[in-house]
Amino acid sequence: MTKIRCIREVLTVGAALLAFTSGTVGVAAADHYFTFTQTGTTFDQTDRNGRFTGQAQTNPGHAVPMAWSFRISPAVQAIATSPMDCSAGHMQLNYHDNHPAVPVDYFWHSTVQGNQSNNKKYDLFGNCTFRVQGPGTANLKFVFHYSMFCGPCGPASFAAAEPGGYSSTLDIAYDR
């Protein structure tokens, strides 16, 4: 009886992991850029993998900071069996942020300095790696495409032209 119950539990966990990861594994596909404006200063999006926020107040002709945060979703936290190592970087600016061995419910937040309010497109990326049930290793990635609107620097339609900006992926490699 104990053996049957153990097998049933393993199968239940395996089925839950398969169902969960089937909808989240893939390539990040954010093709659009979110544009911060003087009246649109916040970005907030949640998907199956977590919640990402961004905040910036544009100032035409000046460099401005962009504060951001990311927290892994409760569903992803539930499959973790270890702390996580997280790092973030930027494609256009000299920015990096590293947090080794933090809890999977860690509220990750940081600020990217030096964003110019001149319609330039920016790309922030992050990655968290942790062990999961199975056993395996999860690699959760996110990307945030954004820009800082400058009214005098470009057409008024620029701010409304491209919605979106955030996407994430969760890839799990199971031990063999």
C-alpha positions as CSV (number, residue, x, y, z in Angstrom):
1,M,0.0,0.0,0.0
2,T,2.8,2.4,0.9
3,K,4.6,1.7,-2.4
4,I,1.4,2.4,-4.4
5,R,0.8,5.7,-2.6
6,C,4.4,6.7,-3.2
7,I,4.1,5.9,-6.9
8,R,0.8,7.8,-7.1
9,E,2.4,10.9,-5.5
10,V,5.4,10.8,-7.9
11,L,3.0,10.5,-10.9
12,T,0.9,13.4,-9.5
13,V,3.9,15.7,-9.1
14,G,5.2,14.7,-12.6
15,A,1.8,15.4,-14.2
16,A,1.6,18.8,-12.4
17,L,5.1,19.7,-13.6
18,L,4.3,18.6,-17.1
19,A,1.1,20.6,-17.2
20,F,2.7,23.7,-15.7
21,T,5.8,23.7,-17.9
22,S,4.0,22.9,-21.2
23,G,2.6,26.5,-21.2
24,T,5.7,28.3,-20.2
25,V,8.6,26.8,-22.0
26,G,9.6,28.8,-25.1
27,V,11.5,31.7,-26.4
28,A,10.9,35.3,-25.2
29,A,8.8,37.0,-27.9
30,A,8.5,40.7,-26.9
31,D,8.7,42.5,-30.2
32,H,7.3,45.8,-29.0
33,Y,8.7,48.5,-26.8
34,F,6.9,50.1,-23.8
35,T,7.3,53.8,-23.9
36,F,7.6,55.8,-20.7
37,T,6.1,59.3,-21.1
38,Q,5.6,62.3,-18.8
39,T,2.1,61.0,-18.0
40,G,2.7,57.3,-18.5
41,T,5.3,56.6,-15.8
42,T,4.6,53.0,-14.8
43,F,4.6,49.6,-16.4
44,D,3.1,46.6,-14.6
45,Q,2.6,43.1,-16.2
46,T,2.1,39.7,-14.8
47,D,2.4,36.4,-16.6
48,R,2.6,32.7,-15.6
49,N,6.3,33.1,-14.5
50,G,6.1,36.3,-12.5
51,R,5.3,40.0,-12.1
52,F,7.5,42.7,-13.7
53,T,7.2,46.4,-13.0
54,G,9.0,49.5,-14.3
55,Q,8.9,53.1,-13.3
56,A,10.4,56.2,-14.9
57,Q,9.7,59.9,-15.3
58,T,11.0,61.2,-18.6
59,N,12.7,64.5,-18.9
60,P,13.5,65.5,-22.5
61,G,17.2,66.1,-23.1
62,H,18.2,64.5,-19.8
63,A,19.3,61.1,-18.5
64,V,16.7,59.5,-16.1
65,P,16.7,56.4,-13.9
66,M,14.3,53.5,-14.6
67,A,13.4,51.5,-11.5
68,W,12.2,48.0,-12.0
69,S,11.1,44.9,-10.0
70,F,10.5,41.3,-10.6
71,R,8.9,38.6,-8.4
72,I,8.6,34.9,-9.4
73,S,5.0,33.7,-9.5
74,P,3.6,31.5,-6.6
75,A,3.2,28.6,-9.1
76,V,6.9,28.7,-10.1
77,Q,7.9,29.1,-6.4
78,A,6.0,26.0,-5.6
79,I,8.2,23.8,-7.8
80,A,11.5,25.2,-6.5
81,T,13.6,23.1,-4.2
82,S,16.5,25.5,-3.7
83,P,17.4,29.2,-3.4
84,M,18.0,31.0,-6.7
85,D,20.9,32.8,-8.4
86,C,19.7,35.9,-10.3
87,S,21.5,38.3,-12.6
88,A,20.4,41.2,-14.8
89,G,22.0,43.2,-17.5
90,H,21.4,45.7,-20.2
91,M,22.1,45.8,-23.9
92,Q,22.7,49.5,-24.3
93,L,23.9,50.7,-20.9
94,N,26.6,49.7,-18.5
95,Y,24.4,48.0,-16.0
96,H,24.4,44.7,-14.1
97,D,22.8,43.4,-10.9
98,N,23.6,40.0,-9.3
99,H,21.9,38.3,-6.4
100,P,23.3,34.8,-5.5
101,A,21.4,32.3,-3.3
102,V,18.3,34.4,-2.6
103,P,15.0,32.8,-1.6
104,V,12.6,32.0,-4.6
105,D,10.1,34.5,-3.2
106,Y,12.7,37.3,-3.2
107,F,11.3,40.7,-4.3
108,W,14.0,41.6,-6.8
109,H,14.3,45.3,-7.5
110,S,17.0,47.6,-8.9
111,T,17.5,50.8,-10.9
112,V,19.0,51.3,-14.3
113,Q,20.8,54.7,-14.5
114,G,21.5,56.7,-17.6
115,N,18.4,56.2,-19.8
116,Q,18.2,59.2,-22.2
117,S,14.7,60.8,-22.8
118,N,15.3,60.8,-26.6
119,N,13.2,57.9,-27.9
120,K,16.1,55.5,-27.9
121,K,15.1,51.9,-27.5
122,Y,16.5,50.0,-24.5
123,D,16.6,46.3,-23.6
124,L,16.9,45.0,-20.0
125,F,17.2,41.3,-19.4
126,G,17.3,39.1,-16.3
127,N,17.8,35.4,-15.4
128,C,17.2,33.3,-12.3
129,T,18.4,29.7,-12.0
130,F,17.2,27.3,-9.3
131,R,16.7,23.6,-8.6
132,V,13.2,22.1,-9.1
133,Q,11.3,19.0,-8.2
134,G,11.9,16.2,-10.6
135,P,14.9,16.7,-10.0
136,G,16.0,19.4,-12.5
137,T,17.3,22.9,-13.0
138,A,15.0,25.8,-13.9
139,N,16.2,28.8,-15.9
140,L,13.7,31.6,-15.8
141,K,14.5,34.5,-18.1
142,F,12.8,37.9,-18.7
143,V,13.3,40.8,-21.0
144,F,11.9,44.3,-20.9
145,H,12.0,46.4,-24.1
146,Y,11.4,50.1,-23.4
147,S,12.1,53.7,-24.4
148,M,11.9,57.2,-22.9
149,F,9.7,59.5,-24.9
150,C,10.9,62.9,-25.8
151,G,8.1,65.0,-27.3
152,P,10.4,67.5,-29.0
153,C,12.7,64.7,-30.2
154,G,10.2,62.9,-32.4
155,P,6.6,62.5,-33.7
156,A,3.8,62.7,-31.2
157,S,2.6,59.3,-32.4
158,F,5.8,57.6,-31.2
159,A,4.5,57.1,-27.6
160,A,1.4,55.2,-28.7
161,A,3.0,53.3,-31.6
162,E,4.4,50.3,-29.7
163,P,2.7,48.7,-26.7
164,G,4.0,45.8,-24.7
165,G,7.6,45.3,-23.9
166,Y,7.8,42.4,-21.3
167,S,8.1,38.7,-21.8
168,S,9.5,35.7,-19.8
169,T,10.3,32.1,-20.4
170,L,10.9,29.2,-18.1
171,D,13.1,26.3,-19.3
172,I,13.6,23.2,-17.1
173,A,16.3,20.7,-17.7
174,Y,15.6,17.5,-15.8
175,D,18.5,15.4,-14.4
176,R,19.1,12.0,-16.1
